[in-house]
Amino acid sequence: MTTGRVLRRGVVLGFGALWWWAVARLLLVPDAGAVEGAVAAGGWGLSLLPVHCMPKARAEGALAAGRWRRTWRVSNARRFTDGA
């Protein structure tokens, strides 16, 4: 492994340990405060971000732009012209 990869994994593990510490303190310690809440909420919020992003043109199985719009337009036109 390269030094950069080891460093990144160490940082991720450190932040993960910090998040678990904050969550455990919130659950187990009656006087846990705003710092623990902020760390726990911030870590949870970061987990919602799409981390593995790539341009749509390179994504496997990506749909072309406007595909849904064209599909809805055609299906609505058929529905109204077929008498249904």
C-alpha positions, 0 to 999 in steps of 0.5 A: 500500500502507498503512504497516501492510502494508509494515511487516508484509511487512518483518517477515516478510521479516526473520524469513524472512532470519533463519531462512535464515541459521540454517539455512545456518549449521547446514549450512555452519559446523561450530561452529554452536550452539544459537541457530541450532538454536533459530531453525531449529526455531522457524521450522519449527514456526511453519510448521506452524501454521494461519495462515489460520483462520476460524470453521467456520460461515464456511468454504467447504465446511465440514462440519456438526458430527457429520456423520462420527459420523452417517455411521459410525452409519448405515453400521455399522447397515446393515452389521450388519442386512444380514447382511454 
